[in-house]
Amino acid sequence: MSLDELRTLIAANAGRDDLPVDGLFLSRTDRVTAPTPLLTGPVVALVAQGAKCAVLGDRTYDYRAGQYLVVSVDLPVTGNYTQAGPAAPFLGVGLALEPSAITDLLLETENGGRATRGAAHPGIAVSDASAELLDATVRMMRLLDHPADAPVLAPMIKKEILWRLVTGPQGAMVRQIGLADSSLTHVGRAIRWIREHHAETLRIERLAELARMSPTSFHRHFRTVTAMTPVQYQKRIRLHEARLLLVDRTHDVATVGYLVGYESTSQFSREYRRQFGVPPRRDAERLRRSTA
């Protein structure tokens, strides 16, 4: 029953730009789509109808109605809708995960401080949604029709959703988002540095120092979380940033490549095409047409 109501609520509200709940987003599409590269941060995304696929490095995550995907850290993934149509569109709901909210929740529980660094977990996971998680999500969606109630009730329901995640099958992974000394938090510090300094030369020793690990341990933990090496991660970030710059007509291809860290225009164009399927100039023209 909760899944049926969730479908109805998403279908009725998808496309709204005035959702009264911070961090909540809705997805609806009537067609299967081609894989599209994107950057995602900590989030939980629950499917009410249809199916989706996310690829991170060499790992593939398929999830469908009644399942949710959790992302614990900023990651460059490739995603597409794999089951959708006019008669039965894909319907999904997502909620941004705030590390501080998870930290506060853990501090309220008697075992909140039990886990510290621990073992690293992959940055993405898929699980079946429990009846309790579905029920809380439906109650969150009902607030969209009662915006005056949202400021008071939404924080409580968000907390309940976090609790269902923390105590669910991916609880160990979700807890690491809010733990100051978790392996995920330390790797996340290095990830933020790469994102903020993607055009700079990457030095593993410096990243390992930021993560408070030995270079060998850092490399292992980083690959566990992101499914790629730090160099591969940096390359993905550079290419995503380049794509954003190319939409702006201010810079030509050679300049964009230089701005994101490439000294060779030919290498930039080659790696861009490998990642996005088309050369940068052609992709820029297509993106500009789609946003015009």
Secondary structure as a PSIPRED ss2 file (coil, helix, strand):
# PSIPRED VFORMAT (PSIPRED V4.0)

   1 M C   1.000  0.000  0.000
   2 S H   0.000  1.000  0.000
   3 L H   0.000  1.000  0.000
   4 D H   0.000  1.000  0.000
   5 E H   0.000  1.000  0.000
   6 L H   0.000  1.000  0.000
   7 R H   0.000  1.000  0.000
   8 T H   0.000  1.000  0.000
   9 L H   0.000  1.000  0.000
  10 I H   0.000  1.000  0.000
  11 A H   0.000  1.000  0.000
  12 A H   0.000  1.000  0.000
  13 N H   0.000  1.000  0.000
  14 A C   1.000  0.000  0.000
  15 G C   1.000  0.000  0.000
  16 R C   1.000  0.000  0.000
  17 D C   1.000  0.000  0.000
  18 D C   1.000  0.000  0.000
  19 L C   1.000  0.000  0.000
  20 P C   1.000  0.000  0.000
  21 V C   1.000  0.000  0.000
  22 D C   1.000  0.000  0.000
  23 G C   1.000  0.000  0.000
  24 L E   0.000  0.000  1.000
  25 F E   0.000  0.000  1.000
  26 L E   0.000  0.000  1.000
  27 S E   0.000  0.000  1.000
  28 R E   0.000  0.000  1.000
  29 T E   0.000  0.000  1.000
  30 D C   1.000  0.000  0.000
  31 R C   1.000  0.000  0.000
  32 V C   1.000  0.000  0.000
  33 T C   1.000  0.000  0.000
  34 A C   1.000  0.000  0.000
  35 P C   1.000  0.000  0.000
  36 T E   0.000  0.000  1.000
  37 P E   0.000  0.000  1.000
  38 L E   0.000  0.000  1.000
  39 L E   0.000  0.000  1.000
  40 T E   0.000  0.000  1.000
  41 G C   1.000  0.000  0.000
  42 P C   1.000  0.000  0.000
  43 V E   0.000  0.000  1.000
  44 V E   0.000  0.000  1.000
  45 A E   0.000  0.000  1.000
  46 L E   0.000  0.000  1.000
  47 V E   0.000  0.000  1.000
  48 A E   0.000  0.000  1.000
  49 Q E   0.000  0.000  1.000
  50 G C   1.000  0.000  0.000
  51 A E   0.000  0.000  1.000
  52 K E   0.000  0.000  1.000
  53 C E   0.000  0.000  1.000
  54 A E   0.000  0.000  1.000
  55 V E   0.000  0.000  1.000
  56 L E   0.000  0.000  1.000
  57 G C   1.000  0.000  0.000
  58 D C   1.000  0.000  0.000
  59 R E   0.000  0.000  1.000
  60 T E   0.000  0.000  1.000
  61 Y E   0.000  0.000  1.000
  62 D E   0.000  0.000  1.000
  63 Y E   0.000  0.000  1.000
  64 R E   0.000  0.000  1.000
  65 A C   1.000  0.000  0.000
  66 G C   1.000  0.000  0.000
  67 Q E   0.000  0.000  1.000
  68 Y E   0.000  0.000  1.000
  69 L E   0.000  0.000  1.000
  70 V E   0.000  0.000  1.000
  71 V E   0.000  0.000  1.000
  72 S C   1.000  0.000  0.000
  73 V C   1.000  0.000  0.000
  74 D C   1.000  0.000  0.000
  75 L E   0.000  0.000  1.000
  76 P E   0.000  0.000  1.000
  77 V E   0.000  0.000  1.000
  78 T E   0.000  0.000  1.000
  79 G E   0.000  0.000  1.000
  80 N E   0.000  0.000  1.000
  81 Y E   0.000  0.000  1.000
  82 T E   0.000  0.000  1.000
  83 Q E   0.000  0.000  1.000
  84 A C   1.000  0.000  0.000
  85 G C   1.000  0.000  0.000
  86 P C   1.000  0.000  0.000
  87 A C   1.000  0.000  0.000
  88 A C   1.000  0.000  0.000
  89 P C   1.000  0.000  0.000
  90 F E   0.000  0.000  1.000
  91 L E   0.000  0.000  1.000
  92 G E   0.000  0.000  1.000
  93 V E   0.000  0.000  1.000
  94 G E   0.000  0.000  1.000
  95 L E   0.000  0.000  1.000
  96 A E   0.000  0.000  1.000
  97 L C   1.000  0.000  0.000
  98 E C   1.000  0.000  0.000
  99 P H   0.000  1.000  0.000
 100 S H   0.000  1.000  0.000
 101 A H   0.000  1.000  0.000
 102 I H   0.000  1.000  0.000
 103 T H   0.000  1.000  0.000
 104 D H   0.000  1.000  0.000
 105 L H   0.000  1.000  0.000
 106 L H   0.000  1.000  0.000
 107 L H   0.000  1.000  0.000
 108 E H   0.000  1.000  0.000
 109 T C   1.000  0.000  0.000
 110 E C   1.000  0.000  0.000
 111 N C   1.000  0.000  0.000
 112 G C   1.000  0.000  0.000
 113 G C   1.000  0.000  0.000
 114 R C   1.000  0.000  0.000
 115 A C   1.000  0.000  0.000
 116 T C   1.000  0.000  0.000
 117 R C   1.000  0.000  0.000
 118 G C   1.000  0.000  0.000
 119 A C   1.000  0.000  0.000
 120 A C   1.000  0.000  0.000
 121 H C   1.000  0.000  0.000
 122 P C   1.000  0.000  0.000
 123 G C   1.000  0.000  0.000
 124 I E   0.000  0.000  1.000
 125 A E   0.000  0.000  1.000
 126 V E   0.000  0.000  1.000
 127 S E   0.000  0.000  1.000
 128 D E   0.000  0.000  1.000
 129 A C   1.000  0.000  0.000
 130 S C   1.000  0.000  0.000
 131 A H   0.000  1.000  0.000
 132 E H   0.000  1.000  0.000
 133 L H   0.000  1.000  0.000
 134 L H   0.000  1.000  0.000
 135 D H   0.000  1.000  0.000
 136 A H   0.000  1.000  0.000
 137 T H   0.000  1.000  0.000
 138 V H   0.000  1.000  0.000
 139 R H   0.000  1.000  0.000
 140 M H   0.000  1.000  0.000
 141 M H   0.000  1.000  0.000
 142 R H   0.000  1.000  0.000
 143 L H   0.000  1.000  0.000
 144 L H   0.000  1.000  0.000
 145 D H   0.000  1.000  0.000
 146 H C   1.000  0.000  0.000
 147 P C   1.000  0.000  0.000
 148 A C   1.000  0.000  0.000
 149 D C   1.000  0.000  0.000
 150 A H   0.000  1.000  0.000
 151 P H   0.000  1.000  0.000
 152 V H   0.000  1.000  0.000
 153 L H   0.000  1.000  0.000
 154 A H   0.000  1.000  0.000
 155 P H   0.000  1.000  0.000
 156 M H   0.000  1.000  0.000
 157 I H   0.000  1.000  0.000
 158 K H   0.000  1.000  0.000
 159 K H   0.000  1.000  0.000
 160 E H   0.000  1.000  0.000
 161 I H   0.000  1.000  0.000
 162 L H   0.000  1.000  0.000
 163 W H   0.000  1.000  0.000
 164 R H   0.000  1.000  0.000
 165 L H   0.000  1.000  0.000
 166 V H   0.000  1.000  0.000
 167 T C   1.000  0.000  0.000
 168 G C   1.000  0.000  0.000
 169 P C   1.000  0.000  0.000
 170 Q C   1.000  0.000  0.000
 171 G H   0.000  1.000  0.000
 172 A H   0.000  1.000  0.000
 173 M H   0.000  1.000  0.000
 174 V H   0.000  1.000  0.000
 175 R H   0.000  1.000  0.000
 176 Q H   0.000  1.000  0.000
 177 I H   0.000  1.000  0.000
 178 G H   0.000  1.000  0.000
 179 L C   1.000  0.000  0.000
 180 A C   1.000  0.000  0.000
 181 D C   1.000  0.000  0.000
 182 S C   1.000  0.000  0.000
 183 S H   0.000  1.000  0.000
 184 L H   0.000  1.000  0.000
 185 T H   0.000  1.000  0.000
 186 H H   0.000  1.000  0.000
 187 V H   0.000  1.000  0.000
 188 G H   0.000  1.000  0.000
 189 R H   0.000  1.000  0.000
 190 A H   0.000  1.000  0.000
 191 I H   0.000  1.000  0.000
 192 R H   0.000  1.000  0.000
 193 W H   0.000  1.000  0.000
 194 I H   0.000  1.000  0.000
 195 R H   0.000  1.000  0.000
 196 E H   0.000  1.000  0.000
 197 H C   1.000  0.000  0.000
 198 H C   1.000  0.000  0.000
 199 A C   1.000  0.000  0.000
 200 E C   1.000  0.000  0.000
 201 T C   1.000  0.000  0.000
 202 L C   1.000  0.000  0.000
 203 R C   1.000  0.000  0.000
 204 I H   0.000  1.000  0.000
 205 E H   0.000  1.000  0.000
 206 R H   0.000  1.000  0.000
 207 L H   0.000  1.000  0.000
 208 A H   0.000  1.000  0.000
 209 E H   0.000  1.000  0.000
 210 L H   0.000  1.000  0.000
 211 A C   1.000  0.000  0.000
 212 R C   1.000  0.000  0.000
 213 M C   1.000  0.000  0.000
 214 S C   1.000  0.000  0.000
 215 P H   0.000  1.000  0.000
 216 T H   0.000  1.000  0.000
 217 S H   0.000  1.000  0.000
 218 F H   0.000  1.000  0.000
 219 H H   0.000  1.000  0.000
 220 R H   0.000  1.000  0.000
 221 H H   0.000  1.000  0.000
 222 F H   0.000  1.000  0.000
 223 R H   0.000  1.000  0.000
 224 T H   0.000  1.000  0.000
 225 V H   0.000  1.000  0.000
 226 T H   0.000  1.000  0.000
 227 A C   1.000  0.000  0.000
 228 M C   1.000  0.000  0.000
 229 T C   1.000  0.000  0.000
 230 P H   0.000  1.000  0.000
 231 V H   0.000  1.000  0.000
 232 Q H   0.000  1.000  0.000
 233 Y H   0.000  1.000  0.000
 234 Q H   0.000  1.000  0.000
 235 K H   0.000  1.000  0.000
 236 R H   0.000  1.000  0.000
 237 I H   0.000  1.000  0.000
 238 R H   0.000  1.000  0.000
 239 L H   0.000  1.000  0.000
 240 H H   0.000  1.000  0.000
 241 E H   0.000  1.000  0.000
 242 A H   0.000  1.000  0.000
 243 R H   0.000  1.000  0.000
 244 L H   0.000  1.000  0.000
 245 L H   0.000  1.000  0.000
 246 L H   0.000  1.000  0.000
 247 V H   0.000  1.000  0.000
 248 D C   1.000  0.000  0.000
 249 R C   1.000  0.000  0.000
 250 T C   1.000  0.000  0.000
 251 H C   1.000  0.000  0.000
 252 D C   1.000  0.000  0.000
 253 V H   0.000  1.000  0.000
 254 A H   0.000  1.000  0.000
 255 T H   0.000  1.000  0.000
 256 V H   0.000  1.000  0.000
 257 G H   0.000  1.000  0.000
 258 Y H   0.000  1.000  0.000
 259 L H   0.000  1.000  0.000
 260 V C   1.000  0.000  0.000
 261 G C   1.000  0.000  0.000
 262 Y C   1.000  0.000  0.000
 263 E C   1.000  0.000  0.000
 264 S C   1.000  0.000  0.000
 265 T H   0.000  1.000  0.000
 266 S H   0.000  1.000  0.000
 267 Q H   0.000  1.000  0.000
 268 F H   0.000  1.000  0.000
 269 S H   0.000  1.000  0.000
 270 R H   0.000  1.000  0.000
 271 E H   0.000  1.000  0.000
 272 Y H   0.000  1.000  0.000
 273 R H   0.000  1.000  0.000
 274 R H   0.000  1.000  0.000
 275 Q H   0.000  1.000  0.000
 276 F H   0.000  1.000  0.000
 277 G C   1.000  0.000  0.000
 278 V C   1.000  0.000  0.000
 279 P C   1.000  0.000  0.000
 280 P H   0.000  1.000  0.000
 281 R H   0.000  1.000  0.000
 282 R H   0.000  1.000  0.000
 283 D H   0.000  1.000  0.000
 284 A H   0.000  1.000  0.000
 285 E H   0.000  1.000  0.000
 286 R H   0.000  1.000  0.000
 287 L H   0.000  1.000  0.000
 288 R H   0.000  1.000  0.000
 289 R H   0.000  1.000  0.000
 290 S H   0.000  1.000  0.000
 291 T H   0.000  1.000  0.000
 292 A C   1.000  0.000  0.000
